[in-house]
């Protein structure tokens, strides 16, 4: 959340290089978070439906 805020409104809002680094890191985070949710859903689905 801090990286996103800094990218939009903080000291680095006009720094394209830093914004690109933040963007890459946030995309990796979102990908990993989505994968984690899918793994949890699959576990629950298999646990409740045999």
mmCIF entry with sequence, helices, sheets and N, C-alpha, C, O atoms, coordinates in Angstrom:
data_MODEL
# 
_entry.id   MODEL 
# 
_entity.id                         1 
_entity.type                       polymer 
_entity.pdbx_number_of_molecules   1 
# 
_entity_poly.entity_id                      1 
_entity_poly.type                           'polypeptide(L)' 
_entity_poly.nstd_linkage                   no 
_entity_poly.nstd_monomer                   no 
_entity_poly.pdbx_seq_one_letter_code       
;(UNK)(UNK)(UNK)(UNK)(UNK)(UNK)(UNK)(UNK)(UNK)(UNK)(UNK)(UNK)(UNK)(UNK)(UNK)(UNK)
(UNK)(UNK)(UNK)(UNK)(UNK)(UNK)(UNK)(UNK)(UNK)(UNK)(UNK)(UNK)(UNK)(UNK)(UNK)(UNK)
(UNK)(UNK)(UNK)(UNK)(UNK)(UNK)(UNK)(UNK)(UNK)(UNK)(UNK)(UNK)(UNK)(UNK)(UNK)(UNK)
(UNK)(UNK)
;
_entity_poly.pdbx_seq_one_letter_code_can   XXXXXXXXXXXXXXXXXXXXXXXXXXXXXXXXXXXXXXXXXXXXXXXXXX 
_entity_poly.pdbx_strand_id                 A 
# 
loop_
_entity_poly_seq.entity_id 
_entity_poly_seq.num 
_entity_poly_seq.mon_id 
_entity_poly_seq.hetero 
1 1  UNK n 
1 2  UNK n 
1 3  UNK n 
1 4  UNK n 
1 5  UNK n 
1 6  UNK n 
1 7  UNK n 
1 8  UNK n 
1 9  UNK n 
1 10 UNK n 
1 11 UNK n 
1 12 UNK n 
1 13 UNK n 
1 14 UNK n 
1 15 UNK n 
1 16 UNK n 
1 17 UNK n 
1 18 UNK n 
1 19 UNK n 
1 20 UNK n 
1 21 UNK n 
1 22 UNK n 
1 23 UNK n 
1 24 UNK n 
1 25 UNK n 
1 26 UNK n 
1 27 UNK n 
1 28 UNK n 
1 29 UNK n 
1 30 UNK n 
1 31 UNK n 
1 32 UNK n 
1 33 UNK n 
1 34 UNK n 
1 35 UNK n 
1 36 UNK n 
1 37 UNK n 
1 38 UNK n 
1 39 UNK n 
1 40 UNK n 
1 41 UNK n 
1 42 UNK n 
1 43 UNK n 
1 44 UNK n 
1 45 UNK n 
1 46 UNK n 
1 47 UNK n 
1 48 UNK n 
1 49 UNK n 
1 50 UNK n 
# 
_struct_asym.id          A 
_struct_asym.entity_id   1 
# 
loop_
_struct_conf.conf_type_id 
_struct_conf.id 
_struct_conf.pdbx_PDB_helix_id 
_struct_conf.beg_label_comp_id 
_struct_conf.beg_label_asym_id 
_struct_conf.beg_label_seq_id 
_struct_conf.pdbx_beg_PDB_ins_code 
_struct_conf.end_label_comp_id 
_struct_conf.end_label_asym_id 
_struct_conf.end_label_seq_id 
_struct_conf.pdbx_end_PDB_ins_code 
_struct_conf.beg_auth_comp_id 
_struct_conf.beg_auth_asym_id 
_struct_conf.beg_auth_seq_id 
_struct_conf.end_auth_comp_id 
_struct_conf.end_auth_asym_id 
_struct_conf.end_auth_seq_id 
_struct_conf.pdbx_PDB_helix_class 
_struct_conf.details 
_struct_conf.pdbx_PDB_helix_length 
HELX_P HELX_P1 AA1 UNK A 2  ? UNK A 9  ? UNK A 2  UNK A 9  1 ? 8  
HELX_P HELX_P2 AA2 UNK A 16 ? UNK A 49 ? UNK A 16 UNK A 49 1 ? 34 
# 
_struct_conf_type.id          HELX_P 
_struct_conf_type.criteria    ? 
_struct_conf_type.reference   ? 
# 
loop_
_atom_site.group_PDB 
_atom_site.id 
_atom_site.type_symbol 
_atom_site.label_atom_id 
_atom_site.label_alt_id 
_atom_site.label_comp_id 
_atom_site.label_asym_id 
_atom_site.label_entity_id 
_atom_site.label_seq_id 
_atom_site.pdbx_PDB_ins_code 
_atom_site.Cartn_x 
_atom_site.Cartn_y 
_atom_site.Cartn_z 
_atom_site.occupancy 
_atom_site.B_iso_or_equiv 
_atom_site.pdbx_formal_charge 
_atom_site.auth_seq_id 
_atom_site.auth_comp_id 
_atom_site.auth_asym_id 
_atom_site.auth_atom_id 
_atom_site.pdbx_PDB_model_num 
ATOM 1   N N  . UNK A 1 1  ? 0.824   -1.175  0.000   1.00 0.00 ? 1  UNK A N  1 
ATOM 2   C CA . UNK A 1 1  ? 0.000   0.000   0.000   1.00 0.00 ? 1  UNK A CA 1 
ATOM 3   C C  . UNK A 1 1  ? 0.880   1.254   0.000   1.00 0.00 ? 1  UNK A C  1 
ATOM 4   O O  . UNK A 1 1  ? 0.580   2.237   -0.677  1.00 0.00 ? 1  UNK A O  1 
ATOM 5   N N  . UNK A 1 2  ? 1.949   1.201   0.758   1.00 0.00 ? 2  UNK A N  1 
ATOM 6   C CA . UNK A 1 2  ? 2.852   2.354   0.816   1.00 0.00 ? 2  UNK A CA 1 
ATOM 7   C C  . UNK A 1 2  ? 3.521   2.606   -0.533  1.00 0.00 ? 2  UNK A C  1 
ATOM 8   O O  . UNK A 1 2  ? 3.682   3.753   -0.950  1.00 0.00 ? 2  UNK A O  1 
ATOM 9   N N  . UNK A 1 3  ? 3.909   1.523   -1.210  1.00 0.00 ? 3  UNK A N  1 
ATOM 10  C CA . UNK A 1 3  ? 4.546   1.678   -2.518  1.00 0.00 ? 3  UNK A CA 1 
ATOM 11  C C  . UNK A 1 3  ? 3.565   2.293   -3.513  1.00 0.00 ? 3  UNK A C  1 
ATOM 12  O O  . UNK A 1 3  ? 3.932   3.178   -4.286  1.00 0.00 ? 3  UNK A O  1 
ATOM 13  N N  . UNK A 1 4  ? 2.333   1.829   -3.492  1.00 0.00 ? 4  UNK A N  1 
ATOM 14  C CA . UNK A 1 4  ? 1.314   2.361   -4.399  1.00 0.00 ? 4  UNK A CA 1 
ATOM 15  C C  . UNK A 1 4  ? 1.073   3.845   -4.125  1.00 0.00 ? 4  UNK A C  1 
ATOM 16  O O  . UNK A 1 4  ? 1.006   4.654   -5.051  1.00 0.00 ? 4  UNK A O  1 
ATOM 17  N N  . UNK A 1 5  ? 0.945   4.188   -2.853  1.00 0.00 ? 5  UNK A N  1 
ATOM 18  C CA . UNK A 1 5  ? 0.733   5.588   -2.475  1.00 0.00 ? 5  UNK A CA 1 
ATOM 19  C C  . UNK A 1 5  ? 1.924   6.450   -2.909  1.00 0.00 ? 5  UNK A C  1 
ATOM 20  O O  . UNK A 1 5  ? 1.739   7.536   -3.458  1.00 0.00 ? 5  UNK A O  1 
ATOM 21  N N  . UNK A 1 6  ? 3.132   5.969   -2.662  1.00 0.00 ? 6  UNK A N  1 
ATOM 22  C CA . UNK A 1 6  ? 4.321   6.729   -3.038  1.00 0.00 ? 6  UNK A CA 1 
ATOM 23  C C  . UNK A 1 6  ? 4.402   6.897   -4.553  1.00 0.00 ? 6  UNK A C  1 
ATOM 24  O O  . UNK A 1 6  ? 4.795   7.954   -5.046  1.00 0.00 ? 6  UNK A O  1 
ATOM 25  N N  . UNK A 1 7  ? 4.031   5.858   -5.279  1.00 0.00 ? 7  UNK A N  1 
ATOM 26  C CA . UNK A 1 7  ? 4.080   5.899   -6.728  1.00 0.00 ? 7  UNK A CA 1 
ATOM 27  C C  . UNK A 1 7  ? 3.118   6.964   -7.284  1.00 0.00 ? 7  UNK A C  1 
ATOM 28  O O  . UNK A 1 7  ? 3.420   7.627   -8.276  1.00 0.00 ? 7  UNK A O  1 
ATOM 29  N N  . UNK A 1 8  ? 1.975   7.113   -6.638  1.00 0.00 ? 8  UNK A N  1 
ATOM 30  C CA . UNK A 1 8  ? 0.980   8.066   -7.128  1.00 0.00 ? 8  UNK A CA 1 
ATOM 31  C C  . UNK A 1 8  ? 1.124   9.473   -6.555  1.00 0.00 ? 8  UNK A C  1 
ATOM 32  O O  . UNK A 1 8  ? 0.925   10.460  -7.263  1.00 0.00 ? 8  UNK A O  1 
ATOM 33  N N  . UNK A 1 9  ? 1.469   9.562   -5.276  1.00 0.00 ? 9  UNK A N  1 
ATOM 34  C CA . UNK A 1 9  ? 1.409   10.857  -4.592  1.00 0.00 ? 9  UNK A CA 1 
ATOM 35  C C  . UNK A 1 9  ? 2.696   11.263  -3.874  1.00 0.00 ? 9  UNK A C  1 
ATOM 36  O O  . UNK A 1 9  ? 2.840   12.417  -3.470  1.00 0.00 ? 9  UNK A O  1 
ATOM 37  N N  . UNK A 1 10 ? 3.609   10.347  -3.716  1.00 0.00 ? 10 UNK A N  1 
ATOM 38  C CA . UNK A 1 10 ? 4.785   10.606  -2.882  1.00 0.00 ? 10 UNK A CA 1 
ATOM 39  C C  . UNK A 1 10 ? 5.930   11.285  -3.609  1.00 0.00 ? 10 UNK A C  1 
ATOM 40  O O  . UNK A 1 10 ? 5.775   11.838  -4.698  1.00 0.00 ? 10 UNK A O  1 
ATOM 41  N N  . UNK A 1 11 ? 7.063   11.221  -2.975  1.00 0.00 ? 11 UNK A N  1 
ATOM 42  C CA . UNK A 1 11 ? 8.261   11.890  -3.465  1.00 0.00 ? 11 UNK A CA 1 
ATOM 43  C C  . UNK A 1 11 ? 8.696   11.356  -4.835  1.00 0.00 ? 11 UNK A C  1 
ATOM 44  O O  . UNK A 1 11 ? 9.355   12.059  -5.601  1.00 0.00 ? 11 UNK A O  1 
ATOM 45  N N  . UNK A 1 12 ? 8.325   10.119  -5.133  1.00 0.00 ? 12 UNK A N  1 
ATOM 46  C CA . UNK A 1 12 ? 8.752   9.503   -6.396  1.00 0.00 ? 12 UNK A CA 1 
ATOM 47  C C  . UNK A 1 12 ? 7.693   9.540   -7.491  1.00 0.00 ? 12 UNK A C  1 
ATOM 48  O O  . UNK A 1 12 ? 7.833   8.848   -8.499  1.00 0.00 ? 12 UNK A O  1 
ATOM 49  N N  . UNK A 1 13 ? 6.655   10.320  -7.319  1.00 0.00 ? 13 UNK A N  1 
ATOM 50  C CA . UNK A 1 13 ? 5.559   10.324  -8.292  1.00 0.00 ? 13 UNK A CA 1 
ATOM 51  C C  . UNK A 1 13 ? 5.989   10.765  -9.691  1.00 0.00 ? 13 UNK A C  1 
ATOM 52  O O  . UNK A 1 13 ? 5.332   10.421  -10.674 1.00 0.00 ? 13 UNK A O  1 
ATOM 53  N N  . UNK A 1 14 ? 7.067   11.511  -9.790  1.00 0.00 ? 14 UNK A N  1 
ATOM 54  C CA . UNK A 1 14 ? 7.559   11.965  -11.090 1.00 0.00 ? 14 UNK A CA 1 
ATOM 55  C C  . UNK A 1 14 ? 8.821   11.233  -11.541 1.00 0.00 ? 14 UNK A C  1 
ATOM 56  O O  . UNK A 1 14 ? 9.424   11.593  -12.552 1.00 0.00 ? 14 UNK A O  1 
ATOM 57  N N  . UNK A 1 15 ? 9.215   10.211  -10.795 1.00 0.00 ? 15 UNK A N  1 
ATOM 58  C CA . UNK A 1 15 ? 10.418  9.446   -11.108 1.00 0.00 ? 15 UNK A CA 1 
ATOM 59  C C  . UNK A 1 15 ? 10.011  8.167   -11.847 1.00 0.00 ? 15 UNK A C  1 
ATOM 60  O O  . UNK A 1 15 ? 9.573   7.197   -11.229 1.00 0.00 ? 15 UNK A O  1 
ATOM 61  N N  . UNK A 1 16 ? 10.162  8.176   -13.175 1.00 0.00 ? 16 UNK A N  1 
ATOM 62  C CA . UNK A 1 16 ? 9.719   7.045   -13.997 1.00 0.00 ? 16 UNK A CA 1 
ATOM 63  C C  . UNK A 1 16 ? 10.445  5.750   -13.647 1.00 0.00 ? 16 UNK A C  1 
ATOM 64  O O  . UNK A 1 16 ? 9.841   4.678   -13.701 1.00 0.00 ? 16 UNK A O  1 
ATOM 65  N N  . UNK A 1 17 ? 11.705  5.821   -13.296 1.00 0.00 ? 17 UNK A N  1 
ATOM 66  C CA . UNK A 1 17 ? 12.478  4.617   -12.977 1.00 0.00 ? 17 UNK A CA 1 
ATOM 67  C C  . UNK A 1 17 ? 11.952  3.956   -11.699 1.00 0.00 ? 17 UNK A C  1 
ATOM 68  O O  . UNK A 1 17 ? 11.755  2.742   -11.664 1.00 0.00 ? 17 UNK A O  1 
ATOM 69  N N  . UNK A 1 18 ? 11.729  4.739   -10.674 1.00 0.00 ? 18 UNK A N  1 
ATOM 70  C CA . UNK A 1 18 ? 11.208  4.206   -9.409  1.00 0.00 ? 18 UNK A CA 1 
ATOM 71  C C  . UNK A 1 18 ? 9.788   3.681   -9.604  1.00 0.00 ? 18 UNK A C  1 
ATOM 72  O O  . UNK A 1 18 ? 9.432   2.630   -9.071  1.00 0.00 ? 18 UNK A O  1 
ATOM 73  N N  . UNK A 1 19 ? 8.980   4.413   -10.368 1.00 0.00 ? 19 UNK A N  1 
ATOM 74  C CA . UNK A 1 19 ? 7.611   3.979   -10.627 1.00 0.00 ? 19 UNK A CA 1 
ATOM 75  C C  . UNK A 1 19 ? 7.593   2.644   -11.364 1.00 0.00 ? 19 UNK A C  1 
ATOM 76  O O  . UNK A 1 19 ? 6.738   1.802   -11.089 1.00 0.00 ? 19 UNK A O  1 
ATOM 77  N N  . UNK A 1 20 ? 8.513   2.442   -12.284 1.00 0.00 ? 20 UNK A N  1 
ATOM 78  C CA . UNK A 1 20 ? 8.599   1.172   -13.010 1.00 0.00 ? 20 UNK A CA 1 
ATOM 79  C C  . UNK A 1 20 ? 8.981   0.033   -12.061 1.00 0.00 ? 20 UNK A C  1 
ATOM 80  O O  . UNK A 1 20 ? 8.460   -1.076  -12.179 1.00 0.00 ? 20 UNK A O  1 
ATOM 81  N N  . UNK A 1 21 ? 9.883   0.304   -11.130 1.00 0.00 ? 21 UNK A N  1 
ATOM 82  C CA . UNK A 1 21 ? 10.258  -0.711  -10.146 1.00 0.00 ? 21 UNK A CA 1 
ATOM 83  C C  . UNK A 1 21 ? 9.079   -1.049  -9.241  1.00 0.00 ? 21 UNK A C  1 
ATOM 84  O O  . UNK A 1 21 ? 8.820   -2.220  -8.966  1.00 0.00 ? 21 UNK A O  1 
ATOM 85  N N  . UNK A 1 22 ? 8.373   -0.039  -8.785  1.00 0.00 ? 22 UNK A N  1 
ATOM 86  C CA . UNK A 1 22 ? 7.178   -0.258  -7.967  1.00 0.00 ? 22 UNK A CA 1 
ATOM 87  C C  . UNK A 1 22 ? 6.136   -1.062  -8.741  1.00 0.00 ? 22 UNK A C  1 
ATOM 88  O O  . UNK A 1 22 ? 5.534   -1.995  -8.210  1.00 0.00 ? 22 UNK A O  1 
ATOM 89  N N  . UNK A 1 23 ? 5.934   -0.689  -9.997  1.00 0.00 ? 23 UNK A N  1 
ATOM 90  C CA . UNK A 1 23 ? 4.934   -1.382  -10.809 1.00 0.00 ? 23 UNK A CA 1 
ATOM 91  C C  . UNK A 1 23 ? 5.258   -2.868  -10.924 1.00 0.00 ? 23 UNK A C  1 
ATOM 92  O O  . UNK A 1 23 ? 4.375   -3.712  -10.766 1.00 0.00 ? 23 UNK A O  1 
ATOM 93  N N  . UNK A 1 24 ? 6.505   -3.186  -11.196 1.00 0.00 ? 24 UNK A N  1 
ATOM 94  C CA . UNK A 1 24 ? 6.912   -4.592  -11.299 1.00 0.00 ? 24 UNK A CA 1 
ATOM 95  C C  . UNK A 1 24 ? 6.718   -5.335  -9.993  1.00 0.00 ? 24 UNK A C  1 
ATOM 96  O O  . UNK A 1 24 ? 6.229   -6.465  -9.981  1.00 0.00 ? 24 UNK A O  1 
ATOM 97  N N  . UNK A 1 25 ? 7.099   -4.708  -8.901  1.00 0.00 ? 25 UNK A N  1 
ATOM 98  C CA . UNK A 1 25 ? 6.965   -5.342  -7.588  1.00 0.00 ? 25 UNK A CA 1 
ATOM 99  C C  . UNK A 1 25 ? 5.494   -5.546  -7.224  1.00 0.00 ? 25 UNK A C  1 
ATOM 100 O O  . UNK A 1 25 ? 5.133   -6.589  -6.679  1.00 0.00 ? 25 UNK A O  1 
ATOM 101 N N  . UNK A 1 26 ? 4.647   -4.564  -7.519  1.00 0.00 ? 26 UNK A N  1 
ATOM 102 C CA . UNK A 1 26 ? 3.226   -4.688  -7.208  1.00 0.00 ? 26 UNK A CA 1 
ATOM 103 C C  . UNK A 1 26 ? 2.562   -5.768  -8.061  1.00 0.00 ? 26 UNK A C  1 
ATOM 104 O O  . UNK A 1 26 ? 1.690   -6.487  -7.573  1.00 0.00 ? 26 UNK A O  1 
ATOM 105 N N  . UNK A 1 27 ? 2.958   -5.890  -9.311  1.00 0.00 ? 27 UNK A N  1 
ATOM 106 C CA . UNK A 1 27 ? 2.407   -6.946  -10.167 1.00 0.00 ? 27 UNK A CA 1 
ATOM 107 C C  . UNK A 1 27 ? 2.809   -8.328  -9.663  1.00 0.00 ? 27 UNK A C  1 
ATOM 108 O O  . UNK A 1 27 ? 1.995   -9.251  -9.669  1.00 0.00 ? 27 UNK A O  1 
ATOM 109 N N  . UNK A 1 28 ? 4.056   -8.475  -9.228  1.00 0.00 ? 28 UNK A N  1 
ATOM 110 C CA . UNK A 1 28 ? 4.503   -9.753  -8.655  1.00 0.00 ? 28 UNK A CA 1 
ATOM 111 C C  . UNK A 1 28 ? 3.711   -10.075 -7.388  1.00 0.00 ? 28 UNK A C  1 
ATOM 112 O O  . UNK A 1 28 ? 3.296   -11.216 -7.180  1.00 0.00 ? 28 UNK A O  1 
ATOM 113 N N  . UNK A 1 29 ? 3.507   -9.073  -6.553  1.00 0.00 ? 29 UNK A N  1 
ATOM 114 C CA . UNK A 1 29 ? 2.743   -9.266  -5.329  1.00 0.00 ? 29 UNK A CA 1 
ATOM 115 C C  . UNK A 1 29 ? 1.313   -9.721  -5.657  1.00 0.00 ? 29 UNK A C  1 
ATOM 116 O O  . UNK A 1 29 ? 0.804   -10.668 -5.056  1.00 0.00 ? 29 UNK A O  1 
ATOM 117 N N  . UNK A 1 30 ? 0.681   -9.047  -6.603  1.00 0.00 ? 30 UNK A N  1 
ATOM 118 C CA . UNK A 1 30 ? -0.701  -9.398  -6.963  1.00 0.00 ? 30 UNK A CA 1 
ATOM 119 C C  . UNK A 1 30 ? -0.779  -10.811 -7.533  1.00 0.00 ? 30 UNK A C  1 
ATOM 120 O O  . UNK A 1 30 ? -1.711  -11.555 -7.229  1.00 0.00 ? 30 UNK A O  1 
ATOM 121 N N  . UNK A 1 31 ? 0.190   -11.177 -8.350  1.00 0.00 ? 31 UNK A N  1 
ATOM 122 C CA . UNK A 1 31 ? 0.214   -12.526 -8.916  1.00 0.00 ? 31 UNK A CA 1 
ATOM 123 C C  . UNK A 1 31 ? 0.333   -13.575 -7.814  1.00 0.00 ? 31 UNK A C  1 
ATOM 124 O O  . UNK A 1 31 ? -0.382  -14.577 -7.825  1.00 0.00 ? 31 UNK A O  1 
ATOM 125 N N  . UNK A 1 32 ? 1.222   -13.346 -6.879  1.00 0.00 ? 32 UNK A N  1 
ATOM 126 C CA . UNK A 1 32 ? 1.415   -14.287 -5.781  1.00 0.00 ? 32 UNK A CA 1 
ATOM 127 C C  . UNK A 1 32 ? 0.197   -14.341 -4.868  1.00 0.00 ? 32 UNK A C  1 
ATOM 128 O O  . UNK A 1 32 ? -0.186  -15.417 -4.409  1.00 0.00 ? 32 UNK A O  1 
ATOM 129 N N  . UNK A 1 33 ? -0.411  -13.197 -4.602  1.00 0.00 ? 33 UNK A N  1 
ATOM 130 C CA . UNK A 1 33 ? -1.596  -13.137 -3.768  1.00 0.00 ? 33 UNK A CA 1 
ATOM 131 C C  . UNK A 1 33 ? -2.750  -13.894 -4.422  1.00 0.00 ? 33 UNK A C  1 
ATOM 132 O O  . UNK A 1 33 ? -3.467  -14.628 -3.741  1.00 0.00 ? 33 UNK A O  1 
ATOM 133 N N  . UNK A 1 34 ? -2.939  -13.729 -5.725  1.00 0.00 ? 34 UNK A N  1 
ATOM 134 C CA . UNK A 1 34 ? -3.995  -14.431 -6.446  1.00 0.00 ? 34 UNK A CA 1 
ATOM 135 C C  . UNK A 1 34 ? -3.742  -15.934 -6.434  1.00 0.00 ? 34 UNK A C  1 
ATOM 136 O O  . UNK A 1 34 ? -4.676  -16.712 -6.243  1.00 0.00 ? 34 UNK A O  1 
ATOM 137 N N  . UNK A 1 35 ? -2.515  -16.347 -6.633  1.00 0.00 ? 35 UNK A N  1 
ATOM 138 C CA . UNK A 1 35 ? -2.177  -17.767 -6.580  1.00 0.00 ? 35 UNK A CA 1 
ATOM 139 C C  . UNK A 1 35 ? -2.478  -18.346 -5.204  1.00 0.00 ? 35 UNK A C  1 
ATOM 140 O O  . UNK A 1 35 ? -3.001  -19.455 -5.094  1.00 0.00 ? 35 UNK A O  1 
ATOM 141 N N  . UNK A 1 36 ? -2.150  -17.603 -4.162  1.00 0.00 ? 36 UNK A N  1 
ATOM 142 C CA . UNK A 1 36 ? -2.428  -18.063 -2.797  1.00 0.00 ? 36 UNK A CA 1 
ATOM 143 C C  . UNK A 1 36 ? -3.921  -18.254 -2.571  1.00 0.00 ? 36 UNK A C  1 
ATOM 144 O O  . UNK A 1 36 ? -4.341  -19.250 -1.982  1.00 0.00 ? 36 UNK A O  1 
ATOM 145 N N  . UNK A 1 37 ? -4.724  -17.299 -3.040  1.00 0.00 ? 37 UNK A N  1 
ATOM 146 C CA . UNK A 1 37 ? -6.178  -17.422 -2.879  1.00 0.00 ? 37 UNK A CA 1 
ATOM 147 C C  . UNK A 1 37 ? -6.707  -18.621 -3.656  1.00 0.00 ? 37 UNK A C  1 
ATOM 148 O O  . UNK A 1 37 ? -7.595  -19.324 -3.172  1.00 0.00 ? 37 UNK A O  1 
ATOM 149 N N  . UNK A 1 38 ? -6.179  -18.866 -4.845  1.00 0.00 ? 38 UNK A N  1 
ATOM 150 C CA . UNK A 1 38 ? -6.612  -20.016 -5.638  1.00 0.00 ? 38 UNK A CA 1 
ATOM 151 C C  . UNK A 1 38 ? -6.246  -21.327 -4.939  1.00 0.00 ? 38 UNK A C  1 
ATOM 152 O O  . UNK A 1 38 ? -7.032  -22.273 -4.957  1.00 0.00 ? 38 UNK A O  1 
ATOM 153 N N  . UNK A 1 39 ? -5.073  -21.392 -4.329  1.00 0.00 ? 39 UNK A N  1 
ATOM 154 C CA . UNK A 1 39 ? -4.658  -22.598 -3.591  1.00 0.00 ? 39 UNK A CA 1 
ATOM 155 C C  . UNK A 1 39 ? -5.556  -22.832 -2.384  1.00 0.00 ? 39 UNK A C  1 
ATOM 156 O O  . UNK A 1 39 ? -5.935  -23.969 -2.102  1.00 0.00 ? 39 UNK A O  1 
ATOM 157 N N  . UNK A 1 40 ? -5.894  -21.777 -1.679  1.00 0.00 ? 40 UNK A N  1 
ATOM 158 C CA . UNK A 1 40 ? -6.782  -21.909 -0.520  1.00 0.00 ? 40 UNK A CA 1 
ATOM 159 C C  . UNK A 1 40 ? -8.157  -22.385 -0.970  1.00 0.00 ? 40 UNK A C  1 
ATOM 160 O O  . UNK A 1 40 ? -8.730  -23.288 -0.360  1.00 0.00 ? 40 UNK A O  1 
ATOM 161 N N  . UNK A 1 41 ? -8.692  -21.782 -2.037  1.00 0.00 ? 41 UNK A N  1 
ATOM 162 C CA . UNK A 1 41 ? -10.001 -22.187 -2.543  1.00 0.00 ? 41 UNK A CA 1 
ATOM 163 C C  . UNK A 1 41 ? -9.978  -23.647 -2.960  1.00 0.00 ? 41 UNK A C  1 
ATOM 164 O O  . UNK A 1 41 ? -10.909 -24.389 -2.645  1.00 0.00 ? 41 UNK A O  1 
ATOM 165 N N  . UNK A 1 42 ? -8.937  -24.076 -3.659  1.00 0.00 ? 42 UNK A N  1 
ATOM 166 C CA . UNK A 1 42 ? -8.833  -25.469 -4.093  1.00 0.00 ? 42 UNK A CA 1 
ATOM 167 C C  . UNK A 1 42 ? -8.799  -26.406 -2.892  1.00 0.00 ? 42 UNK A C  1 
ATOM 168 O O  . UNK A 1 42 ? -9.454  -27.448 -2.904  1.00 0.00 ? 42 UNK A O  1 
ATOM 169 N N  . UNK A 1 43 ? -8.051  -26.053 -1.865  1.00 0.00 ? 43 UNK A N  1 
ATOM 170 C CA . UNK A 1 43 ? -7.982  -26.884 -0.658  1.00 0.00 ? 43 UNK A CA 1 
ATOM 171 C C  . UNK A 1 43 ? -9.366  -26.997 -0.014  1.00 0.00 ? 43 UNK A C  1 
ATOM 172 O O  . UNK A 1 43 ? -9.798  -28.099 0.327   1.00 0.00 ? 43 UNK A O  1 
ATOM 173 N N  . UNK A 1 44 ? -10.060 -25.879 0.154   1.00 0.00 ? 44 UNK A N  1 
ATOM 174 C CA . UNK A 1 44 ? -11.397 -25.903 0.754   1.00 0.00 ? 44 UNK A CA 1 
ATOM 175 C C  . UNK A 1 44 ? -12.366 -26.706 -0.098  1.00 0.00 ? 44 UNK A C  1 
ATOM 176 O O  . UNK A 1 44 ? -13.173 -27.475 0.424   1.00 0.00 ? 44 UNK A O  1 
ATOM 177 N N  . UNK A 1 45 ? -12.286 -26.526 -1.398  1.00 0.00 ? 45 UNK A N  1 
ATOM 178 C CA . UNK A 1 45 ? -13.170 -27.237 -2.309  1.00 0.00 ? 45 UNK A CA 1 
ATOM 179 C C  . UNK A 1 45 ? -12.957 -28.750 -2.201  1.00 0.00 ? 45 UNK A C  1 
ATOM 180 O O  . UNK A 1 45 ? -13.918 -29.516 -2.126  1.00 0.00 ? 45 UNK A O  1 
ATOM 181 N N  . UNK A 1 46 ? -11.700 -29.167 -2.195  1.00 0.00 ? 46 UNK A N  1 
ATOM 182 C CA . UNK A 1 46 ? -11.397 -30.598 -2.082  1.00 0.00 ? 46 UNK A CA 1 
ATOM 183 C C  . UNK A 1 46 ? -11.750 -31.132 -0.698  1.00 0.00 ? 46 UNK A C  1 
ATOM 184 O O  . UNK A 1 46 ? -12.164 -32.285 -0.570  1.00 0.00 ? 46 UNK A O  1 
ATOM 185 N N  . UNK A 1 47 ? -11.595 -30.323 0.324   1.00 0.00 ? 47 UNK A N  1 
ATOM 186 C CA . UNK A 1 47 ? -11.919 -30.768 1.692   1.00 0.00 ? 47 UNK A CA 1 
ATOM 187 C C  . UNK A 1 47 ? -13.416 -30.942 1.900   1.00 0.00 ? 47 UNK A C  1 
ATOM 188 O O  . UNK A 1 47 ? -13.842 -31.823 2.648   1.00 0.00 ? 47 UNK A O  1 
ATOM 189 N N  . UNK A 1 48 ? -14.206 -30.120 1.252   1.00 0.00 ? 48 UNK A N  1 
ATOM 190 C CA . UNK A 1 48 ? -15.664 -30.181 1.482   1.00 0.00 ? 48 UNK A CA 1 
ATOM 191 C C  . UNK A 1 48 ? -16.400 -31.047 0.457   1.00 0.00 ? 48 UNK A C  1 
ATOM 192 O O  . UNK A 1 48 ? -17.521 -31.487 0.711   1.00 0.00 ? 48 UNK A O  1 
ATOM 193 N N  . UNK A 1 49 ? -15.784 -31.292 -0.684  1.00 0.00 ? 49 UNK A N  1 
ATOM 194 C CA . UNK A 1 49 ? -16.450 -32.064 -1.731  1.00 0.00 ? 49 UNK A CA 1 
ATOM 195 C C  . UNK A 1 49 ? -15.810 -33.412 -1.991  1.00 0.00 ? 49 UNK A C  1 
ATOM 196 O O  . UNK A 1 49 ? -16.203 -34.126 -2.914  1.00 0.00 ? 49 UNK A O  1 
ATOM 197 N N  . UNK A 1 50 ? -14.832 -33.759 -1.184  1.00 0.00 ? 50 UNK A N  1 
ATOM 198 C CA . UNK A 1 50 ? -14.189 -35.057 -1.318  1.00 0.00 ? 50 UNK A CA 1 
ATOM 199 C C  . UNK A 1 50 ? -13.369 -35.116 -2.547  1.00 0.00 ? 50 UNK A C  1 
ATOM 200 O O  . UNK A 1 50 ? -12.748 -36.141 -2.827  1.00 0.00 ? 50 UNK A O  1 
# 
